[in-house]
Amino acid sequence: MQPVLQTSELSVTQGGREILKGINWQVFPGDFTALIGANGAGKSTLVKAALGLLPLSRGEVRLFGQLLHRFKKWDQIGYLAQNSEAINFGFPATVTEVVSSQLCAATGLFRGPNADQRRAVSAVLAQVGLSTKARSLLGNLSGGERQRVLIARMLVTSPQLLILDEPTTGLDEDNSRVLLELLLKLNQEQNAAVVIITHHLADVAGLVNQVYSLSGGKLKLPPVESEGASFSSSEVM
Ligand SMILES: Nc1ncnc2c1ncn2[C@@H]1O[C@H](COP(=O)(O)OP(=O)(O)OP(=O)(O)O)[C@@H](O)[C@H]1O
């Protein structure tokens, strides 16, 4: 089976310091992976580098088998960055417009969504519990609702690889559970690969089938046995 994400000897240097040191990592269709590690370990750096958002100092990345610089099918990948609060939510757009904007690559920026796309937007807003807010301006939403708009935007293209950087930050207990259940459903029913960066392993322990730990610039499978997750003690080579 071809990995949807593969890094080979990936190294990243930031501010003169080597943050990631020769990381070999593979994510396969159907994987549900947690990426854990202390603050500053380099988790966000790893996923950003894997998505071409940061330069590599060494190594290579393949997405769906393609070298990163040749990869074009970005609608196959959904990425939710950390700290979505940094996004300009004052922009005068409605929830529907923001989610629809993700479909622009298919329709062109100045053409409205077609009937299928409008249905997809409605469906994804229902999935994240925002149907009643479809016409609301972003600026009038709570922090948790904004986070759910970004999640809906990420999901509307039905990506096969979902990467979420601490996605439950700002969500209450109910909405965190709804999001994790939705990710599990996409994983199980559509075989989507999910990578979730989290500091709350207990919240995802029953969902994930592997846990990688980042420490000292290296990626490891931690030596833990847990129900619902298979871990081994080896370092990922
Ligand atoms: N632009 C930058 N210039 C210099 N150093 C940076 C830059 N961006 C990140 N770093 C450093 O890289 C290291 C890894 O940061 P990163 O955000 O990837 O960690 P993280 O594991 O995601 O942390 P957290 O759990 O706190 O989100 C940190 O020491 C950070 O200070």
The ligand as an ORCA input file, in Angstrom:
! r2SCAN-3c Opt
* xyz 0 1
  N      10.311     30.667     12.875
  C      11.029     30.115     13.857
  N      12.287     30.565     14.138
  C      13.018     30.013     15.111
  N      12.582     28.997     15.881
  C      11.343     28.530     15.666
  C      10.506     29.047     14.638
  N       9.339     28.365     14.662
  C       9.449     27.456     15.648
  N      10.629     27.547     16.248
  C      11.115     26.714     17.352
  O      11.028     25.377     16.937
  C      10.722     24.541     18.050
  C       9.579     23.637     17.706
  O       8.377     24.404     17.619
  P       6.978     23.715     17.305
  O       5.975     24.790     17.250
  O       7.129     22.847     16.121
  O       6.784     22.801     18.593
  P       5.505     21.972     19.053
  O       5.989     20.600     19.427
  O       4.446     22.044     18.032
  O       5.108     22.751     20.367
  P       3.685     23.024     21.106
  O       3.286     21.739     21.766
  O       4.037     24.081     22.113
  O       2.717     23.507     20.073
  C      10.469     25.457     19.245
  O      11.625     25.493     20.049
  C      10.245     26.808     18.592
  O      10.679     27.848     19.434
*
